[in-house]
Amino acid sequence: MAMPKKNRDWRKINVDGHAFRWKFDSDEKGGWVLVRRDESGSASVKIEIPWMKDPWINIREEMSPNIVSVTPKIVSDLIRKAKLSEST
């Protein structure tokens, strides 16, 4: 069964009992994660991470240990920090 177009490229994640979907994107300036609740019609939040570049695109640019993959652990930490800053 094919994935619906609106959810294509979005990964599921559960943070503190709340379901979200996320995807990573980047350009020459850095990266960001788009996050939205796993509900229809939910707006996306852009969490910028300027130090994070897509390692597949920038592999020739800098062959250094600073290139890190965006993992669900990193995304869940970013969501928690965003939720904390939203409540203050």
Backbone as ProteinMPNN parsed JSONL, in Angstrom:
{"seq_chain_A": "MAMPKKNRDWRKINVDGHAFRWKFDSDEKGGWVLVRRDESGSASVKIEIPWMKDPWINIREEMSPNIVSVTPKIVSDLIRKAKLSEST", "coords_chain_A": {"N_chain_A": [[0.842, -1.178, 0.0], [0.594, 2.168, -0.859], [2.039, 5.157, 0.555], [0.117, 7.936, 1.684], [0.151, 11.007, -0.212], [0.341, 13.412, 1.274], [1.738, 12.68, 3.553], [4.145, 11.776, 2.719], [7.655, 11.556, 2.883], [7.684, 12.428, 5.502], [8.52, 11.579, 8.802], [7.447, 9.507, 11.48], [7.219, 10.248, 14.981], [7.238, 9.876, 18.502], [6.849, 11.864, 21.242], [7.052, 12.296, 24.576], [4.489, 11.146, 24.901], [3.027, 12.37, 22.904], [2.101, 12.397, 19.514], [3.995, 13.082, 16.651], [5.033, 14.304, 13.406], [7.93, 14.521, 11.362], [10.45, 16.122, 9.321], [13.635, 16.535, 7.782], [15.5, 19.173, 6.31], [17.783, 21.052, 4.264], [20.012, 23.729, 3.271], [22.613, 25.703, 1.732], [23.202, 27.326, 3.903], [22.584, 26.041, 6.262], [20.677, 23.706, 8.304], [17.28, 22.556, 8.975], [14.457, 21.411, 10.839], [11.255, 20.391, 10.111], [8.338, 20.204, 11.946], [5.307, 18.721, 12.907], [2.16, 18.151, 14.516], [0.771, 14.887, 14.609], [-1.742, 15.012, 13.2], [-4.541, 15.656, 11.102], [-4.486, 18.549, 9.068], [-2.752, 20.004, 10.63], [-0.502, 22.613, 11.486], [2.903, 23.303, 10.5], [5.972, 23.545, 12.332], [8.99, 25.252, 12.162], [12.142, 24.348, 13.057], [15.158, 25.675, 13.392], [18.445, 24.597, 12.748], [21.315, 25.659, 12.428], [23.947, 24.704, 12.41], [23.829, 22.203, 11.389], [24.184, 20.307, 8.56], [23.111, 18.656, 5.568], [24.534, 15.575, 5.321], [24.81, 14.018, 3.012], [24.662, 15.718, 0.876], [26.686, 17.577, 1.362], [29.093, 16.212, 1.551], [31.545, 16.328, 0.173], [32.294, 18.893, 0.67], [33.212, 19.261, 3.31], [35.082, 17.051, 4.924], [34.752, 16.055, 7.76], [34.603, 15.207, 11.3], [32.487, 16.643, 12.264], [30.163, 16.404, 10.866], [27.008, 15.258, 11.314], [24.414, 12.893, 11.47], [20.91, 13.515, 11.291], [18.939, 12.315, 13.727], [16.189, 10.421, 15.2], [16.477, 10.775, 17.986], [17.854, 13.251, 18.224], [15.889, 14.884, 17.059], [13.715, 14.515, 18.844], [14.798, 15.7, 21.144], [15.043, 18.345, 20.204], [12.334, 18.965, 19.828], [11.38, 18.826, 22.465], [12.859, 20.956, 23.62], [11.836, 23.077, 22.128], [9.169, 23.0, 22.946], [9.516, 23.664, 25.653], [10.54, 26.302, 25.455], [8.358, 27.493, 24.332], [6.511, 27.488, 26.379], [7.498, 29.3, 28.178]], "CA_chain_A": [[0.0, 0.0, 0.0], [1.395, 3.396, -0.962], [1.833, 6.168, 1.586], [-0.578, 9.113, 1.148], [1.074, 12.063, -0.625], [0.545, 14.442, 2.3], [2.648, 12.179, 4.582], [5.381, 11.309, 2.099], [8.879, 12.203, 3.381], [7.538, 12.754, 6.923], [8.759, 10.434, 9.687], [6.682, 9.535, 12.73], [7.972, 10.253, 16.234], [6.396, 10.053, 19.674], [7.612, 12.591, 22.255], [6.289, 12.491, 25.818], [3.098, 10.737, 24.715], [2.399, 13.108, 21.81], [2.535, 11.933, 18.202], [4.418, 14.126, 15.727], [5.717, 13.922, 12.175], [9.035, 15.446, 11.136], [11.354, 15.9, 8.2], [14.819, 17.39, 7.782], [15.885, 19.768, 5.04], [18.907, 21.964, 4.441], [20.575, 24.425, 2.126], [24.011, 26.035, 1.977], [23.345, 28.054, 5.169], [22.376, 25.148, 7.398], [19.527, 22.826, 8.219], [16.115, 22.772, 9.811], [13.515, 20.311, 10.965], [9.844, 20.763, 10.137], [7.634, 19.327, 12.879], [3.868, 18.973, 13.057], [1.429, 17.098, 15.226], [0.292, 13.837, 13.706], [-3.184, 15.218, 13.034], [-4.806, 16.281, 9.814], [-4.638, 19.996, 9.116], [-1.846, 20.583, 11.614], [0.525, 23.499, 10.938], [4.277, 22.885, 10.765], [6.878, 24.441, 13.025], [10.349, 25.125, 11.626], [13.184, 24.452, 14.072], [16.408, 25.857, 12.66], [19.686, 24.072, 13.322], [22.264, 26.152, 11.425], [25.197, 23.942, 12.421], [23.565, 20.88, 10.836], [24.014, 20.251, 7.126], [22.83, 17.325, 5.059], [25.831, 14.958, 5.016], [24.849, 13.441, 1.668], [24.871, 16.801, -0.08], [27.892, 18.319, 1.683], [30.172, 15.298, 1.917], [32.808, 16.787, -0.415], [32.581, 20.216, 1.211], [34.022, 19.144, 4.517], [35.184, 15.685, 5.416], [35.138, 16.222, 9.152], [33.72, 14.51, 12.238], [31.39, 17.53, 12.657], [28.957, 16.041, 10.131], [26.212, 14.354, 12.139], [23.101, 12.583, 10.915], [19.753, 13.901, 12.093], [18.315, 11.083, 14.205], [15.007, 10.661, 16.029], [16.908, 11.271, 19.3], [18.096, 14.69, 18.067], [14.599, 15.54, 16.802], [12.911, 14.539, 20.08], [15.39, 16.732, 22.005], [14.663, 19.646, 19.647], [10.902, 19.186, 20.105], [11.257, 19.128, 23.893], [13.368, 22.314, 23.838], [10.869, 24.012, 21.531], [7.996, 23.027, 23.832], [9.91, 24.414, 26.854], [10.64, 27.728, 25.156], [6.996, 27.947, 24.045], [5.768, 27.647, 27.633], [8.062, 30.388, 29.0]], "C_chain_A": [[0.89, 1.246, 0.0], [1.048, 4.367, 0.161], [1.102, 7.366, 0.973], [0.411, 10.236, 0.85], [1.345, 13.077, 0.477], [1.516, 13.987, 3.396], [3.97, 11.677, 4.015], [6.547, 12.164, 2.587], [8.794, 12.607, 4.848], [7.74, 11.484, 7.737], [7.944, 10.601, 10.958], [7.635, 9.546, 13.919], [6.986, 10.502, 17.362], [7.254, 10.683, 20.769], [6.699, 12.862, 23.441], [4.798, 12.211, 25.638], [2.353, 11.47, 23.616], [2.989, 12.641, 20.483], [2.832, 13.127, 17.298], [4.895, 13.473, 14.435], [6.799, 14.96, 11.937], [9.764, 15.112, 9.857], [12.459, 16.942, 8.249], [15.05, 17.925, 6.382], [17.038, 20.717, 5.306], [19.226, 22.684, 3.142], [22.007, 24.797, 2.482], [24.239, 26.751, 3.307], [23.206, 27.164, 6.393], [21.114, 24.332, 7.224], [18.389, 23.246, 9.118], [15.27, 21.51, 9.818], [12.119, 20.908, 10.964], [9.13, 19.731, 10.996], [6.165, 19.709, 12.883], [3.25, 17.839, 13.855], [0.884, 16.113, 14.205], [-1.228, 13.878, 13.631], [-3.402, 15.873, 11.683], [-4.993, 17.786, 10.005], [-3.714, 20.698, 10.088], [-0.793, 21.444, 10.916], [1.911, 22.991, 11.322], [5.033, 23.978, 11.506], [8.275, 24.178, 12.473], [11.347, 25.363, 12.754], [14.521, 24.515, 13.335], [17.58, 25.299, 13.457], [20.813, 24.417, 12.339], [23.57, 25.377, 11.359], [25.05, 22.579, 11.764], [23.338, 20.978, 9.333], [23.737, 18.811, 6.715], [24.141, 16.657, 4.652], [25.923, 14.383, 3.609], [25.106, 14.506, 0.618], [26.237, 17.441, 0.122], [29.106, 17.449, 1.987], [31.523, 15.75, 1.351], [33.251, 18.116, 0.183], [33.508, 20.145, 2.415], [33.996, 17.711, 5.017], [35.658, 15.741, 6.864], [34.189, 15.447, 10.057], [32.552, 15.375, 12.708], [30.093, 17.212, 11.924], [28.23, 14.958, 10.917], [24.881, 14.114, 11.443], [22.01, 13.052, 11.862], [19.013, 12.618, 12.442], [17.038, 11.412, 14.979], [15.358, 11.186, 17.423], [17.145, 12.784, 19.244], [16.776, 15.429, 17.883], [13.748, 15.592, 18.068], [13.464, 15.565, 21.061], [15.021, 18.132, 21.521], [13.202, 19.972, 19.939], [10.704, 19.532, 21.576], [11.739, 20.552, 24.203], [12.412, 23.353, 23.281], [9.621, 24.122, 22.401], [8.296, 23.807, 25.102], [9.947, 25.908, 26.569], [9.271, 28.315, 24.833], [6.238, 28.244, 25.331], [6.331, 28.762, 28.512], [7.755, 31.743, 28.434]], "O_chain_A": [[1.833, 1.342, 0.786], [-0.08, 4.397, 0.652], [1.428, 7.776, -0.141], [1.396, 10.404, 1.569], [2.471, 13.556, 0.604], [2.069, 14.831, 4.102], [4.823, 11.203, 4.764], [6.417, 13.384, 2.687], [9.785, 13.098, 5.388], [7.194, 10.433, 7.401], [7.773, 11.716, 11.451], [8.708, 8.944, 13.881], [6.017, 11.245, 17.201], [8.264, 10.11, 21.178], [5.699, 13.571, 23.322], [3.952, 12.942, 26.153], [1.165, 11.223, 23.409], [4.204, 12.505, 20.339], [2.033, 14.057, 17.191], [5.127, 12.266, 14.374], [6.624, 16.135, 12.262], [9.713, 13.984, 9.365], [12.256, 18.072, 8.692], [14.828, 17.229, 5.392], [17.249, 21.141, 6.442], [18.771, 22.299, 2.065], [22.562, 24.258, 3.44], [25.369, 26.78, 3.794], [23.683, 27.526, 7.469], [20.547, 24.271, 6.134], [18.516, 24.171, 9.919], [15.359, 20.666, 8.926], [11.832, 21.828, 11.73], [9.295, 18.528, 10.799], [5.824, 20.891, 12.865], [3.755, 16.716, 13.866], [0.575, 16.482, 13.071], [-1.908, 12.905, 13.955], [-2.522, 16.575, 11.183], [-5.588, 18.23, 10.987], [-3.886, 21.891, 10.342], [-0.255, 21.055, 9.879], [2.074, 22.328, 12.347], [4.772, 25.169, 11.332], [8.692, 23.028, 12.333], [11.391, 26.447, 13.336], [14.959, 23.534, 12.733], [17.69, 25.5, 14.666], [21.216, 23.585, 11.525], [24.238, 25.4, 10.325], [26.04, 21.867, 11.595], [22.41, 21.65, 8.883], [24.086, 17.87, 7.427], [24.801, 17.126, 3.724], [27.022, 14.273, 3.067], [25.705, 14.223, -0.419], [26.888, 17.813, -0.854], [30.053, 17.914, 2.621], [32.549, 15.564, 2.005], [34.442, 18.429, 0.2], [34.478, 20.897, 2.508], [32.963, 17.231, 5.484], [36.831, 15.502, 7.151], [33.096, 15.069, 9.635], [31.708, 14.902, 13.469], [29.031, 17.696, 12.315], [28.771, 13.877, 11.155], [24.291, 15.041, 10.888], [22.165, 12.996, 13.082], [18.519, 11.918, 11.558], [16.831, 12.561, 15.369], [14.596, 11.974, 17.984], [16.686, 13.515, 20.121], [16.566, 16.484, 18.482], [13.119, 16.615, 18.339], [12.692, 16.236, 21.746], [14.721, 19.009, 22.331], [12.867, 21.112, 20.258], [9.937, 20.44, 21.898], [11.093, 21.271, 24.965], [12.201, 24.398, 23.897], [9.078, 25.213, 22.574], [7.435, 24.537, 25.591], [9.436, 26.7, 27.362], [9.045, 29.508, 25.038], [5.411, 29.155, 25.367], [5.698, 29.135, 29.5], [8.157, 32.757, 29.005]]}, "name": "protein", "num_of_chains": 1, "seq": "MAMPKKNRDWRKINVDGHAFRWKFDSDEKGGWVLVRRDESGSASVKIEIPWMKDPWINIREEMSPNIVSVTPKIVSDLIRKAKLSEST"}
